[in-house]
Amino acid sequence: MYFNRAIFPAVIIGIILFIIGQRTSRAVSGKPVRILLGFVFILLCIPNFLFGAYYMHFINEPVWYIKFRAIDNIELLSFLTGLFFGFVTFKDESFGKIKLKVFNKYIFVICMLLIIVPFIKPIIRPVSRNSQFQDRWKDGVCLQSTGSTCGPAALATIFNYYGISKSEEEIARAAFSSSSGTENWYLIRYAEKNGLETEVSYKNSLNDVPVPSIIGTYINGRIGHFITILGKEGDHFVVGDSLKGRLLLTEKEFNKYYTFSNFVLHIKKPEDLYSSKMKPGNGETEGNFDTENTDDT
């Protein structure tokens, strides 16, 4: 199981802030001051509301959100929720026959659930314990060892493109891969922590994709799958697919096997800010794709 251990300080600090919020609520009696504090505390919840909105599919993955989530340890801000939820707990022990202390317990539970939202995916949906990472390569393309680690395999391929040795398992562990995939912001963080530059965009055409890039696709019309674009030779694209290896495909052949999601993660060396090197491809022109479940973008 590869999970973000920042969940522990987030929960601990969240509990402390919940208690501080409670005590603040009991110490402040003036209505204008209470309204002002409540407004400030709810503003501090905005990062956590954004986390929840994504996982509840209220928002997709606009570039601004990906950049926001790619900030190192940004998910720790979920603990700020504790202040607001502590502040709105009830003072009195009862209201008629209703025991308000019980409501306070529910408020606390809701607060804790919101705090762990950005951390929970790899915990409840871990990479299979039976998975054995094998560090397999084909023509310079890392082959994924599990049905959900095409993201780490794609990033390992990009590192290899630049002559840097990184394994699929190492990246999967650092990017908190789950059985449903790897979130792209963790791939961005890992790339940047290891000296590479990243640029996120959405492109309408493969011809607009800079080299090298990880792009989002769907195979079989519904299964999310990260692949890499490693170059172009004439009217053929050099594709790195962690299911098949290096492929040389025309755009028509590409569209036969993939549906481009338009997501592009361009990864470059700092000294290559304005130019990208291109490597010749030497691979298959097409291939049959496995129908195993791969990670969603």
C-alpha positions in Angstrom: 0.0 0.0 0.0 1.4 3.4 -1.1 -0.4 6.1 0.9 0.5 9.7 1.8 1.7 9.7 5.3 0.9 13.4 5.6 -2.6 12.1 6.6 -1.3 11.6 10.2 -0.3 15.3 10.9 -3.3 16.4 8.9 -5.7 14.5 11.3 -3.8 15.4 14.4 -3.6 19.1 13.6 -7.2 19.0 12.5 -8.3 17.6 15.9 -6.3 20.3 17.7 -7.9 23.0 15.5 -11.4 21.5 16.1 -10.9 21.9 19.8 -9.6 25.5 19.3 -12.6 26.3 17.2 -14.9 24.9 19.9 -13.3 27.0 22.7 -13.3 30.1 20.5 -17.0 29.6 19.9 -17.7 29.4 23.6 -15.5 32.4 24.4 -17.1 34.7 21.8 -20.6 35.9 22.4 -21.1 39.0 20.3 -23.0 38.2 17.1 -21.0 40.5 14.8 -17.7 38.9 16.0 -19.1 35.4 15.6 -20.3 36.1 12.1 -16.9 37.5 11.2 -15.0 34.6 12.7 -17.4 32.1 11.0 -16.8 33.8 7.7 -13.0 33.7 8.1 -13.0 30.1 9.2 -15.2 29.0 6.3 -12.8 30.7 3.9 -10.0 28.6 5.3 -12.1 25.5 4.3 -11.9 26.4 0.6 -8.9 24.1 -0.2 -10.7 21.2 1.4 -13.9 22.0 -0.4 -11.9 21.9 -3.7 -10.5 18.5 -2.8 -14.0 17.2 -2.1 -15.5 18.8 -5.2 -13.1 16.9 -7.4 -13.6 13.5 -5.8 -17.4 14.0 -5.9 -17.0 14.9 -9.6 -18.3 18.4 -9.3 -15.2 19.6 -11.1 -13.0 17.8 -13.6 -9.3 18.7 -14.0 -8.9 22.2 -15.3 -5.3 23.3 -15.6 -5.6 25.6 -12.6 -6.8 22.8 -10.4 -4.0 20.4 -11.5 -1.4 23.2 -10.7 -3.1 23.7 -7.3 -3.0 20.0 -6.5 0.6 19.7 -7.7 1.8 22.1 -5.0 3.9 20.0 -2.6 1.9 18.9 0.5 -1.1 21.1 -0.4 -3.4 18.4 0.9 -2.2 19.2 4.4 -4.4 22.3 4.3 -7.3 20.0 4.8 -6.7 20.3 8.6 -7.9 24.0 8.5 -11.4 22.5 8.3 -11.1 21.7 12.0 -11.5 25.4 13.0 -14.8 25.9 11.2 -16.4 22.7 12.3 -15.2 23.2 15.9 -16.6 26.7 15.8 -20.1 25.6 14.7 -20.6 23.0 17.4 -23.4 23.6 19.8 -22.9 25.2 23.2 -25.8 23.7 25.1 -26.2 20.1 26.2 -29.7 19.8 24.9 -32.4 21.5 22.9 -35.7 20.2 24.2 -35.4 16.4 23.9 -32.6 16.6 21.4 -29.1 15.9 22.9 -26.9 18.4 21.1 -23.8 16.6 22.3 -24.7 13.8 19.9 -24.9 16.4 17.0 -21.5 17.6 18.0 -20.1 14.1 17.6 -21.6 13.9 14.1 -20.0 17.3 13.3 -16.7 16.0 14.5 -17.0 12.8 12.4 -17.9 14.9 9.3 -14.9 17.1 9.9 -12.5 14.2 10.1 -13.9 12.6 6.9 -13.4 15.9 5.1 -9.8 16.1 6.4 -8.9 12.6 5.0 -10.6 13.1 1.6 -7.4 13.9 -0.3 -5.5 11.0 1.3 -8.1 8.2 1.3 -8.0 6.9 -2.3 -4.8 4.7 -2.1 -5.9 3.5 1.4 -9.3 2.2 0.4 -8.2 1.1 -3.1 -4.6 0.0 -2.7 -2.5 -1.5 -5.5 -3.0 -5.3 -5.2 -0.9 -6.9 -2.6 -0.2 -9.7 -5.1 1.4 -7.2 -7.5 5.0 -7.8 -8.3 6.9 -5.0 -9.8 9.3 -6.4 -12.4 11.0 -3.4 -13.9 10.5 -4.6 -17.5 11.5 -2.5 -20.5 11.0 -2.8 -24.3 12.8 -0.5 -26.7 13.3 2.2 -24.1 9.7 2.0 -22.9 8.8 0.9 -19.3 6.2 -1.8 -19.2 3.6 -1.6 -16.5 3.6 -4.4 -13.9 0.1 -3.9 -12.7 -3.2 -2.9 -14.2 -3.2 0.5 -12.6 0.4 1.8 -12.9 0.6 3.1 -16.4 1.2 6.6 -15.0 4.4 5.6 -13.1 5.5 3.5 -16.1 5.0 6.5 -18.5 7.0 8.8 -16.2 9.8 6.2 -15.9 9.9 6.2 -19.7 10.2 10.0 -19.8 13.1 9.8 -17.3 14.8 7.2 -19.5 14.3 9.6 -22.4 16.5 12.0 -20.6 19.0 9.3 -19.5 17.8 9.2 -15.9 17.2 5.8 -14.3 13.9 5.6 -12.4 11.8 2.5 -11.8 8.1 2.1 -12.1 7.8 0.9 -8.5 9.8 3.8 -7.1 7.5 6.3 -8.9 4.3 4.4 -8.0 5.3 4.5 -4.3 6.1 8.2 -4.4 3.0 9.1 -6.4 0.6 7.1 -4.1 -0.7 4.8 -6.9 -4.0 3.0 -6.2 -5.8 0.2 -7.9 -7.8 2.9 -9.8 -4.7 4.7 -11.1 -2.3 7.5 -10.3 -3.3 11.1 -10.0 -1.4 13.3 -12.4 -0.4 15.9 -9.8 1.6 13.4 -7.9 3.5 12.5 -11.1 4.1 16.2 -11.6 5.5 16.6 -8.1 7.8 13.6 -8.5 9.2 14.9 -11.8 9.8 18.4 -10.4 11.5 17.0 -7.3 13.9 15.1 -9.5 15.0 18.1 -11.5 12.6 18.2 -14.4 10.2 20.9 -15.5 6.5 20.3 -16.2 3.8 22.1 -18.2 0.2 21.0 -18.2 -2.2 21.8 -21.1 -5.1 20.5 -23.1 -4.5 20.0 -26.9 -6.9 19.3 -29.6 -4.5 17.5 -31.9 -1.5 15.2 -31.6 0.4 17.5 -33.8 0.2 20.1 -31.1 1.7 17.8 -28.4 5.3 18.8 -27.5 8.0 16.1 -27.1 8.3 14.4 -24.8 4.9 14.3 -23.1 2.7 12.1 -21.1 -0.8 12.2 -22.6 -4.2 10.9 -21.4 -6.1 8.5 -23.6 -8.9 6.0 -23.4 -8.6 2.5 -24.7 -11.6 0.4 -25.6 -13.5 3.7 -25.4 -13.6 3.8 -21.6 -10.4 2.7 -19.8 -8.2 5.6 -18.9 -4.6 5.1 -19.9 -1.4 7.2 -19.8 1.0 6.9 -22.7 4.0 8.9 -23.9 4.7 10.8 -27.1 8.5 10.5 -27.6 8.9 12.0 -31.1 7.7 12.2 -34.7 9.1 10.7 -37.8 7.5 12.0 -41.0 3.7 11.5 -40.5 4.3 8.9 -37.8 4.3 9.5 -34.0 6.7 7.7 -31.8 4.5 6.4 -29.0 5.5 4.7 -25.8 2.8 2.5 -24.5 3.4 0.7 -21.2 1.2 -2.2 -22.4 3.1 -2.8 -25.7 6.4 -0.9 -25.8 7.5 1.5 -28.5 5.1 2.1 -31.4 5.3 4.0 -34.6 1.8 5.2 -35.6 0.2 7.6 -38.0 -2.6 9.7 -36.5 -5.1 7.4 -38.2 -3.6 4.3 -36.7 -3.4 6.1 -33.3 -7.1 6.9 -33.4 -7.9 3.3 -34.2 -6.5 2.2 -30.8 -6.8 5.3 -28.6 -9.2 8.1 -27.9 -7.1 11.2 -27.0 -8.4 12.9 -23.8 -6.6 16.1 -24.8 -4.6 16.1 -21.5 -0.9 16.8 -22.0 1.8 16.8 -19.5 5.0 18.1 -21.1 8.1 17.2 -19.2 11.4 18.9 -20.0 14.9 19.5 -18.6 15.5 23.0 -17.3 18.1 23.6 -20.0 15.5 22.5 -22.6 12.9 25.2 -21.8 12.6 26.3 -25.4 13.6 23.2 -27.3 12.9 19.5 -27.0 15.1 16.7 -28.4 13.5 14.0 -30.5 14.6 10.4 -30.6 14.0 8.1 -33.6 11.6 5.4 -32.9 12.3 1.8 -33.8 9.2 -0.2 -33.0 6.0 -1.7 -34.1 3.6 0.1 -36.3 0.6 -1.2 -34.5 -0.4 -3.9 -32.0 -3.3 -5.5 -30.2 -4.0 -3.9 -26.8 -4.7 -5.8 -23.6 -8.1 -5.2 -22.1 -6.9 -5.2 -18.5 -8.0 -2.4 -16.3 -5.5 0.5 -16.5 -5.4 3.6 -14.5 -7.7 6.5 -15.0 -6.4 9.9 -15.9 
